[in-house]
Amino acid sequence: MIKLYRFPPLDRLPSASPFCVKLEAYFRMAGIDYEPRDMSDPRKSPKGKLPFTRDGDTVVADSAVIIDYLKSRYGDPLDKDLSAADRATALAYRRMMEEHCYFCIVQMRWARDESWAQVQSRYFSSLPLPLRWFVPGMAQKQVRRDLRGHGIGRHTDAEINAVAVEDLRAVSDLLGDKPYLLGAAPTSLDAAGYGLLSSVLFAPFALPIQAEVDELKNLAAYCARLEKQYFTDA
Ligand SMILES: N[C@@H](CCC(=O)N[C@@H](CS)C(=O)NCC(=O)O)C(=O)O
């Protein structure tokens, strides 16, 4: 069976990482069996990030590359009938969620004093001493460097809040009152959507944009629906 290497679960989330949750959602939506394997050190992954998968001798890293691999190896039940326009919409929304909104959420959690205390205690409190004294600070420093390199870390907190809300409103507007992001049936965009949105809604960290997120009621209902449909055993 295909092994999926992921960060461990976080409360009701099957993984602390939105990209690992996305991939797990994809496996479940596409009806492909897999076996999750928890790991805490992403340096052991071929690309230094999680998730990655092992299917026999084939190791693939990065959720998007893995989904392409799964489509080519096991068929494409979710996206095969999408129109060119829907594929373009899916690509644009996925990029917005994963390459922009995700980094805004990371900045809110890892680079701000209010939420850093929570993140630090949830992710690092089980480390033995003396590691617990210096690993969290090193990890935060690295994340800050990455956010600056990405560009989002150069904005003010208020600017980051505002652009993240813009992204989430766009996802809410795309969803409207449809069951899934592109219509009546689930597609791989829903796996990506669930990965990011469940992290925003279900992770046990205070969000500075909570009031705005609470207004996007269709996103909360959507995540609750997908959780019930695909993750009741998680
Ligand atoms: N493009 C990658 C992104 C994966 C990613 O950013 N994973 C994060 C966790 S959410 C990670 O492993 N971070 C560890 C690190 O950067 O050291 C994908 O789609 O799989």
The ligand as a Tripos MOL2 file, in Angstrom:
@<TRIPOS>MOLECULE
LIG
   20    19     1     0     0
SMALL
NO_CHARGES

@<TRIPOS>ATOM
      1 N1          4.6710   22.6410   -2.1230 N.3       1 LIG1
      2 C1          4.7270   21.6850   -1.0180 C.3       1 LIG1
      3 C2          4.6410   22.4550    0.2960 C.3       1 LIG1
      4 C3          4.8200   21.5440    1.5200 C.3       1 LIG1
      5 C4          5.1200   22.3500    2.7650 C.2       1 LIG1
      6 O1          5.2770   23.5940    2.7410 O.2       1 LIG1
      7 N2          5.2180   21.6380    3.8700 N.am      1 LIG1
      8 C5          5.5720   22.2770    5.1150 C.3       1 LIG1
      9 C6          4.5300   21.9620    6.1890 C.3       1 LIG1
     10 S1          2.9830   22.7490    5.8720 S.3       1 LIG1
     11 C7          6.9030   21.7450    5.5910 C.2       1 LIG1
     12 O2          7.2030   20.5770    5.4480 O.2       1 LIG1
     13 N3          7.6930   22.6120    6.2160 N.am      1 LIG1
     14 C8          8.9240   22.2130    6.8350 C.3       1 LIG1
     15 C9         10.0540   23.1120    6.5010 C.2       1 LIG1
     16 O3          9.8990   24.0150    5.6630 O.co2     1 LIG1
     17 O4         11.1150   22.8940    7.0810 O.co2     1 LIG1
     18 C10         3.5870   20.6840   -1.1680 C.2       1 LIG1
     19 O5          2.5960   20.9860   -1.8430 O.co2     1 LIG1
     20 O6          3.7290   19.5660   -0.6540 O.co2     1 LIG1
@<TRIPOS>BOND
     1     1     2 1
     2     2     3 1
     3     2    18 1
     4     3     4 1
     5     4     5 1
     6     5     6 2
     7     5     7 1
     8     7     8 1
     9     8     9 1
    10     8    11 1
    11     9    10 1
    12    11    12 2
    13    11    13 1
    14    13    14 1
    15    14    15 1
    16    15    16 2
    17    15    17 1
    18    18    19 2
    19    18    20 1
@<TRIPOS>SUBSTRUCTURE
     1 LIG1         1 GROUP 0 **** ****
